[in-house]
Amino acid sequence: MTIRGTASRHFRRAIRLGQTAGVTYLGMGLSLLSAPLLARELGADGRGVLAAAFVLVQLLSWSAFLGLPRGLAMQELRNGYASRNALRVVTLLGPIAAVIAFIASGAAANGDDRIATYIKVAASVLVLAGLGAVGVERALIRGQLLAVNLSRALNLVLPSLAIIIAFGSGVLTLQSAFVITLSGQMLSVLLGIVLATPLLRSRTRIPAPWRFSLHYWGGSAFDGIGARVDQLILAACVLPNQLGVYAVAVTCASAAGGFTQALNQLTYSRFASLPIGSDDAPMLRKRTFIGLAMSALSGGLIVVVVALWGDWLFGSSFDGLFPIVSVLVIAQAMNDQWQLRTYLDSASGDPSALMWASACGMVVLVAVAVLLGMSGNLSGLSMAWALVGFAAVRLAVRAIIHRTRPAPV
């Protein structure tokens, strides 16, 4: 390849990275702008109710579909066709997940009728969420980042922008914030269904990709639970205002992962294009180093902003935000590295290590949360440290499995 061709290739990658990171940071930036508005308008109690309204639904959207959306996307990429029966299963699991959320709403609400009602309404998004996930996974593995970014924008950018407009118009309430958030999720699901259209047309009578999907699901289900079980536990055990502080801290810390997650998404399609059995270690090392550097820079910036202007931005009811954010940015950096390894193992067709690593991490997280609750020390800060332990155990166990696994012959 000529120097000009190499430079052009790197320039195109940089443009795609910038576009993906731009959507992330536009969403995060608007989210950070809307977060203080929500905090001041709803207070810590209202912010906690809003967070609790979507925790259970998000958990089910990540764990209810048995890993089949990614399995189907991988199957179609490798074979040109997708399993008709697997698509039927995904379609059926959506309404089942919605019913589960509806039934479990009372237990997840910790006796708060507002939360229970919102969970029942939000459960409607699960009905078609499986098919939506199929479309997004297909676009992601094929490197169709414009479509992926549009889907993410509907979840990140549009709701935050609408909340800012609602605040400026004087109509921002708990009810309107809930409707705005749910609408963004529904639009993202509908876009995913549109993106799934080529895969739906390719369906045929071939076996469902159960081996890959269940191995991946074993890990992704634990990951999905781990990503939201902290808020689910806090919603069930502490007052809404404490959950509200923690939810805002999660929003702030998640902004530290924008560039790293964009880099990971670009790398996923490159991993998938590598021949089976090829050496992917050099690419993994390079992307790990760049990702950690990005996380350290952006995480440090977030911590400084919260330390200097947190009280002014969010108000006095969010006292204690700074230490929680400081811990959660560490967990965020580790989670972004885990995402990179999830993409690698998924693209290689062998995600079994992810399942065992995630299971070990989940055992640690739940055990620590139970001990904290029994000792009366469960709080947003202690839960943040529990998440750091969860993230560290996942990475360590996966590394051990890969190092002790026999090399392919």
C-alpha positions, -999 to +999 in steps of 0.1 A: +000+000+000+013+035-009+020+062+017-009+082+003-032+051+006-021+044+042-026+081+052-060+081+036-070+049+055-059+064+088-077+096+080-110+078+074-106+059+107-099+091+125-130+107+109-151+077+120-136+078+155-144+115+157-180+110+146-186+082+171-169+101+199-187+132+189-221+116+193-210+102+226-197+135+239-226+155+225-249+131+243-228+133+275-224+170+272-261+175+269-266+150+296-243+169+319-262+201+310-296+185+316-285+166+348-283+198+369-316+210+355-332+177+364-315+178+398-327+213+406-362+208+393-369+173+406-347+173+436-328+142+448-360+124+456-375+129+421-342+121+404-341+089+424-376+080+413-367+086+376-336+064+379-355+036+396-382+037+369-359+024+342-335+002+361-355-030+359-364-024+322-328-018+313-317-050+331-342-070+311-334-054+278-298-065+283-304-100+296-337-113+284-328-122+248-303-150+254-275-134+234-294-141+202-292-106+187-254-107+185-254-144+176-278-137+147-257-107+135-225-128+136-243-157+119-255-135+090-220-119+086-203-153+084-229-173+065-250-147+047-282-161+063-299-159+097-319-186+116-356-182+112-363-200+144-339-178+164-357-147+151-389-162+163-375-168+197-362-132+199-396-119+189-413-140+216-390-131+243-399-094+241-434-097+253-423-122+280-397-097+293-424-070+294-447-092+315-419-100+339-412-063+344-449-056+350-452-083+376-419-074+393-426-037+394-439-038+430-409-055+444-385-033+425-403-001+437-395-006+474-431+004+483-431+036+462-463+037+441-448+063+417-419+040+408-441+009+404-464+028+380-435+041+359-420+006+357-452-008+343-454+019+317-417+016+307-421-022+303-438-015+270-405-007+253-394-043+259-420-058+235-400-051+204-366-045+221-352-078+209-357-071+172-343-036+177-312-051+193-307-074+163-306-044+140-281-024+161-258-055+165-259-060+127-249-024+121-222-025+148-205-057+136-205-044+100-190-011+110-220+009+099-213+035+125-236+062+111-266+039+119-251+030+153-244+066+161-280+075+152-293+049+175-272+061+203-281+097+196-318+088+201-309+074+235-283+100+245-287+133+226-325+136+220-337+130+255-312+154+270-320+181+244-357+176+251-352+180+288-332+212+283-360+226+261-387+214+286-368+232+314-366+264+294-403+262+286-412+257+322-428+223+317-400+200+331-416+178+357-410+142+368-438+131+345-424+149+315-389+137+322-402+101+323-421+105+290-390+121+273-367+093+284-391+066+274-397+082+240-360+082+233-358+045+241-388+037+219-374+056+189-341+038+193-359+004+192-378+014+161-347+024+143-331-009+153-360-028+137-354-008+105-317-017+106-326-053+111-346-055+078-318-070+056-312-097+083-349-104+085-350-109+047-321-133+049-338-156+074-340-193+064-342-228+079-307-231+095-299-239+131-300-211+156-265-200+168-272-213+203-236-222+212-222-187+205-253-169+218-256-187+251-219-183+259-221-147+250-254-143+269-239-159+300-214-131+301-236-102+288-264-111+312-241-108+342-226-077+327-261-061+322-271-070+357-238-057+371-243-025+352-276-017+369-279-040+399-262-014+419-291+010+413-316-018+417-302-027+451-300+010+462-336+015+450-348-013+471-327-005+502-322+033+505-342+064+502-349+079+467-328+110+475-297+088+481-304+069+449-307+103+431-272+114+442-258+081+431-276+082+397-262+117+390-227+104+399-232+075+374-241+101+347-210+121+355-186+092+355-200+077+323-189+108+305-153+097+310-158+067+286-168+086+254-136+083+234-127+049+247-161+034+238-159+050+203-125+034+198-138+001+210-167+002+185-144+009+156-121-019+167-150-044+169-155-045+131-117-048+127-117-078+151-146-094+131-127-090+098-096-109+111-093-145+099-102-170+125-071-180+145-050-149+136-029-131+162-051-103+176-028-096+206-009-066+191-041-048+182-055-055+217-024-041+234-024-010+213-061-003+218-058-010+255-030+015+259-048+042+239-081+035+257-066+037+292-049+070+283-082+085+271-100+073+302-074+088+325-075+121+308-113+124+305-119+109+340-095+133+356-113+162+339-147+150+351-135+147+387-120+182+387-152+197+373-173+180+400-149+190+427-149+227+417-184+233+405-205+203+417-224+222+444-231+251+420-243+227+392-264+203+411-275+221+443-271+214+480-293+183+480-266+164+461-240+166+489-215+137+488-214+136+450-177+142+446-163+110+463-188+088+445-178+102+411-141+099+420-146+061+425-170+055+396-146+069+370-122+041+380-149+016+375-158+033+342-123+029+329-122-008+338-157-013+322-145+003+289-115-022+289-140-050+295-161-038+266-130-040+243-124-076+254-161-085+249-158-073+213-127-093+208-140-126+221-173-121+203-156-115+170-134-146+176-165-167+179-156-180+214-170-158+242-170-186+268-144-169+290-167-139+293-194-159+309-171-173+337-154-140+343-187-121+345-202-147+368-172-144+392-175-107+392-212-108+399-206-132+428-182-107+443-205-077+437-236-094+453-216-108+482-201-073+490-235-057+486-251-082+510-223-077+536-227-039+533-264-042+538-262-065+568-236-043+584-256-011+578-229+004+556-247+003+523-244+037+506-237+052+472-199+054+480-196+018+493-216+006+463-192+025+439-163+006+455-182-027+451-185-019+413-147-013+411-143-048+426-167-063+402-149-047+372-115-058+385-125-094+391-140-097+355-108-085+339-086-107+361-106-139+356-108-135+318-070-129+317-064-161+337-087-182+315-070-170+283-035-176+297-042-211+309-063-221+279-044-245+255-033-228+224-052-239+192-035-265+172 
